[in-house]
Amino acid sequence: MVIGAYTVAFGILYALPSDPAALLAARNDTAEEAVIEALKQQYGLDRPLWIQYLDGLWGFVTLDFGRSWSTGEEVTTALANAAGSTLLLSLFALLVAVLTANVLAFLATYPRWRVVRSLAASVPPVLFSTPVFWLGFIAIQVFSFSLGLVPAFGNEGWRSLVLPVVVLGVYISAPIAQVLIRSVEQIEEEYWREILVSRGIGRFELYLRHVLPNASLPAITMTGTLFAGIVSGAVIIEVVFSRSGLGRLTEAAVAAQDVPVVLALVSSSAALYVAINLAVDLFFPMIDPRLRARRTVAARVAVEEAP
Amino acid sequence: MITSHRTRTLLAGSVLISMALGGCAAASPQDTESTGEPQSQAGGSLTYAITAVPCLDAHYGGNHQVQSLARNYVDSLLDYDPDSHEFIPWLASSYEVNSDSTLFTFTIREDVTFSDGTELTAEVVKLNLDTLVRLGQEGHSDRGYQALSNYVSTTVVDEDSIEVAFSRPSATFLLGLTLPATGILGESTLAKTYEERCSATEVVATGPFVISDYEPQVKVALSKRDGYAWASPLSENQGEAHLDELTFQLIPEVSVATGSLRSGQIEGLQGGVSDTAQQLAGGGFWNTSVQAAGIQHVLNVNPNAGVLGDRAVRQAINRALDREEISAVPGDEFAPPATSVISEANPGWTDLSELLAYDADEAAKLLEGAGWLLNNDTGYRERGGERLSIRLGHQKGLFAVRDATIAVIQDQLERVGFAVTIEELDAAAASEVLKTRDFDLFYFSTTAADADVLRRAYSTSGSNRLGLAEDDPLVAVLDQQAVSSDVNERDELLAEAQRTLIEEGYVLPVLQIVNADFFASTVHDVFFQTEQRISFQAAWLEH
């Protein structure tokens, strides 16, 4: 899948009619043929396409993507620096998202007042259909420009992290909350719930110890696949809050037609996507005893069948 | 929606400095009721928002942000005085030019040191010029390289003087030397590769500030250079910078930059738009409004494309454009109608406003004369069953071109009977379209201090954007001005080129390019040098 992503990105970047070297030269306002040829030579664009492809692929395997055409930085270094900042933002945002989603799901299913439940249940769809940049601008307007609580831009200190984390977290909490609410509602109808109630278990304990863990499985799968959403949200959030990170790097690289950086970004996003899905799959048995049990049974069956 | 009010009048204490190409125009908030000049105060730190900075290197090229940043850490051999039209020695203490402008002699100031303590010598200056030419050939410098066209070599005559030789007369070298793009860098910086220079923070130069910290995508921090004593003679401050710290904060969203300025988180911002002005109105902020040198916002007209082969049709487009109305489009309020292809800030500019007057009746007459008759059912003109259709191309997001501006142009042309299709292109597509000349009208603009930009854009020795023939008389005029050693003769050639471009309907000026920067009222004495590159060398903050 990673190689596939690389191949498609390479195809789009190199096979398009426009000449990357001419674009580079155009950026520099020069049209001299000699200059364009010199640039092609420096960036290896004068070699056959398949060599460039294999070379790039090898670079990916050895984690050496060369240097950015636009900023001159080592792509790997630029990527690593930006990734740290984005990872921090994404992880905290995910934390906020999970917390928010749980609170919303609780409010949408637990209280006895119908008004509260339906009000809470209507929050995720509204959030989900709100553009994240709009949320960002409103948050900056209120908390930075008007109240002056946090800076509106930059990476300095934890205070600059608060607003982006909360905005992104609240934004991506919407789909998680929606799935959570749905599965809690489904469980309400399951037979084992009646058994527990008849045994006299408290309402809150039932929710916390039995309903929520069961309901969280689909939500966790969801969170894994949400990764793409978190990253694309982070791109927008980083631009709105003028933070460094993969988002700003992507934005700048695409605007400057910085081929090596774009290629590296696409391939490593694909790799990260694969890794996260793997992690989610491995994480499942830890919360669901049934999955663990099934595997042990399967293993035992396999052993017994062996000659 | 089209309104004719000018937002700038809403600004309390707004200051308009027109055509400040050079350094003598220091800009401050109004000094109306104040008695005399306010006293400058030392110290403080100023944060100025720009959108992005891809590279820190002064020699990198024409990128406005990079060059604005560079102006504050790099000095040039010469400065240019837009009032007297003279070149003022800066890091050079004097200069001489031979009669045919092929040999330039510079004496270098003796008391200048680089930020790493090394001395400014004739040897280092030679190294700068040689390296610039090599960078240009490799495709990593444009402005500096262009200034050095036909460069042969630099000879070190003695410790403090050099001779720079060209194979053909160079009319563009002296002005080119006033740019940050040809600024003098230290030996250790020049020894680095282009890539290292782009992202290196240890930039060694002689300027009033030194880069102290660089966080990619976040900010570039500069601190005052202690002992700086070689400011341009055009600066009001001949000593060290008043500010201790100067930060170029990278804020891509102009609305965030505006809000940050209003809430006191920054002190200035580059390239504001009309929203900025409205938000800042009445809040004690002021703006500079400086016309940028270079090819203004123009329509390149492709004379080889279908119906536009007819000069009458091209002239009809010229007459159909109501530049006052375009200028009143919200967001364009800072840009008055263009007066020629190039800017008043370009030496060699000539006022051709009379050729650019709006006259829809004249446009209709020209089109009828060419056989294009109005079809009252469709509202478009036709000739022999063929509709008068043209395409209007523009590059998305470039030069702050607004969709509204393009739409107004479309509307004006449709009013006289053209059928206009708008083609919005991304950078890659635009570059391809320009290269293959697959356009009818293309909204174009490029900044440059030297009027030679006309040759680079339109002559066959340049990019030949219009597809002119080798033997077109205009080509000869464009090429001749670049090698003209007599200033008056060159100005005449440039005037002829501007007039021909408009009269032939090849290039139709629309609006001026204007850079509007906004500052808090506590900021004083920022000034603009060649190419409208901002200098904070004389700037000070009221505490």
Interface residues (C-beta under 8 A of the other chain):
Chain A: L16 P17 S18 A22 L23 L24 A25 A26 R27 N28 D29 T30 A31 A34 V35 I36 A38 L39 Q42 R67 S70 T71 G72 E73 A78 N81 A82 F137 I140 Q141 S144 F145 S146 G148 P151 A152 F153 G154 N155 V239 V240 F241 S242 R243 S244 G245 R248 L249 E251 A252 A255 A256 Q257
Chain B: A49 A52 P54 C55 G61 G62 G136 Q137 E138 G139 H140 S141 D142 R143 Y145 Q146 T193 Y194 E195 E196 R197 C198 S199 E215 P216 Q217 V218 K219 Q249 L250 I251 P252 E253 S255 V256 G259 S260 R262 S263 Q265 A427 A428 A429 S431 E432 K435 T446 G462 S463
